[in-house]
Amino acid sequence: MTKQVKKGYLRGVRGVLLTKLNKDGSMPAEVEKYWVDTAQEVGIEAEIVEGESDELRGGDRILVRTDEDDVVVGAQLSFTDARFDARATELIAGGTLIYDGEDPDEIIGWDSPKISEQYDRTPFQAEVYVQAFNDEGGREAYLKYTFRYCKGYASSITHTDQEWGTPEFPIKARENPATGESTYKKEFVLELPEQAEQAEDG
């Protein structure tokens, strides 16, 4: 009898890795990945299309009833970041980065996409890393979610006196049309991606 390798008691979110895809969902020749280590919360909710039901009556009796199965067609994500991250915002919601003069290394802001630009969004892959613990409370791995084909929208945020403002992005995850893969997978991994280590070293 096979058994699960890790216990999988989950606590906290360690980070999110964003990868820009081609328009059709395929992976570009030059892969562009961006690690977000200030992720506060990632909510995941299955998107379900309810099956139709029908019945045939005769007099005051139900003669036949049919029920179609409900179908999960994707997932709705809500991603909350602890800070305003212009690069992550541009990858998720589109739009344009604002640079300091002609210096391509100094990002000072983000300009939201026009309405016309939102009909041709660039998809991305999102990998979410959650800490997994064993029976003794020690971290034994990370549970890695891979959402293979995502499209996001501009964040919502509330600014109030004496409170931190944390942007929240709505994201739709779907099956990848280019690869035919399902909406997402979950797997245990022992380490964070190399982009996380590079961010810490930088």
Residue pairs with C-beta under 8 A, 6 or more apart in sequence:
5 188
6 132
6 134
6 140
6 141
6 188
7 132
7 133
7 134
7 135
7 140
8 132
8 143
8 188
9 132
9 133
9 134
9 135
10 130
10 131
10 132
10 133
10 143
11 130
11 131
11 133
12 130
12 131
13 39
13 40
13 41
13 42
13 128
13 129
13 130
13 131
14 37
14 39
14 129
14 130
14 131
14 142
14 192
14 196
15 35
15 36
15 37
15 39
15 129
15 192
15 196
16 35
16 36
16 39
16 42
16 79
16 126
16 127
16 128
16 129
17 33
17 34
17 35
17 36
17 126
17 127
17 129
17 193
17 195
17 196
18 33
18 34
18 35
18 36
18 88
18 91
18 92
18 124
18 125
18 126
19 27
19 31
19 32
19 33
19 34
19 124
19 125
19 126
19 127
20 28
20 32
20 91
20 122
20 124
21 27
21 28
21 122
21 123
21 124
21 125
21 149
21 178
22 28
22 178
23 120
23 122
23 123
24 177
24 178
25 123
25 148
25 149
25 176
25 177
25 178
25 179
26 178
26 179
33 193
33 195
34 87
34 88
34 91
34 195
35 193
35 195
35 196
35 198
35 199
36 81
36 85
36 88
37 196
37 199
37 200
38 81
38 82
38 83
38 85
39 79
39 80
39 81
39 82
39 128
40 80
40 81
40 82
40 166
41 78
41 79
41 80
42 77
42 78
42 79
42 80
42 128
42 145
43 77
43 78
43 79
44 75
44 76
44 77
44 145
45 75
45 76
45 77
45 78
46 72
46 74
46 75
46 76
47 72
47 73
47 74
47 75
47 76
47 172
48 70
48 71
48 72
48 73
49 70
49 71
49 73
50 70
51 67
51 68
51 69
51 70
51 71
52 68
53 65
53 66
53 67
53 68
54 65
54 66
55 62
55 63
55 64
55 65
55 66
56 62
56 63
56 64
56 65
57 63
72 183
73 174
74 172
74 173
74 174
74 175
74 183
75 147
75 172
75 173
75 183
75 184
76 170
76 171
76 172
76 173
77 126
77 147
77 150
77 169
77 170
77 171
77 172
77 173
78 168
78 169
78 170
78 171
79 92
79 126
79 152
79 168
79 169
79 171
80 166
80 167
80 168
80 169
81 88
81 155
81 166
81 167
81 168
81 169
82 164
82 166
83 166
84 165
84 167
85 167
86 97
86 98
86 107
86 108
86 109
86 110
87 97
87 107
89 95
89 110
89 154
89 155
89 167
89 169
90 96
90 97
90 110
91 124
92 124
92 150
92 152
92 153
92 155
92 169
92 171
93 112
93 113
93 152
93 153
93 154
93 155
93 169
94 113
94 117
94 118
94 121
94 122
95 110
95 111
95 112
95 113
95 117
95 154
96 110
96 111
96 113
97 107
97 109
97 110
97 111
98 107
98 108
98 109
98 110
98 111
99 106
99 107
99 108
100 106
100 107
100 108
112 154
113 154
121 151
123 149
123 150
123 151
124 150
124 151
124 152
125 146
125 147
125 148
125 149
125 150
126 145
126 146
126 147
126 150
126 171
126 173
127 144
127 145
127 146
127 147
127 193
128 144
128 145
128 147
129 142
129 143
129 144
129 189
129 192
129 193
129 196
130 142
130 143
130 144
130 145
131 139
131 142
131 143
132 139
132 140
132 141
132 142
132 143
132 188
133 139
133 140
134 140
141 188
141 189
141 190
142 188
142 189
142 190
142 191
142 192
143 186
143 187
143 188
144 186
144 187
144 188
144 189
145 184
145 185
145 186
146 184
146 185
146 186
146 187
147 171
147 173
147 183
147 184
148 173
148 175
148 176
148 179
148 181
148 182
148 183
148 184
148 185
149 173
149 174
149 175
149 176
149 177
149 178
149 183
150 171
150 172
150 173
150 174
151 171
151 172
151 174
152 169
152 170
152 171
152 172
153 169
153 170
153 171
154 169
155 167
155 168
155 169
156 167
156 168
156 170
157 165
157 166
157 167
157 168
158 165
159 165
173 183
173 184
174 183
175 181
175 182
175 183
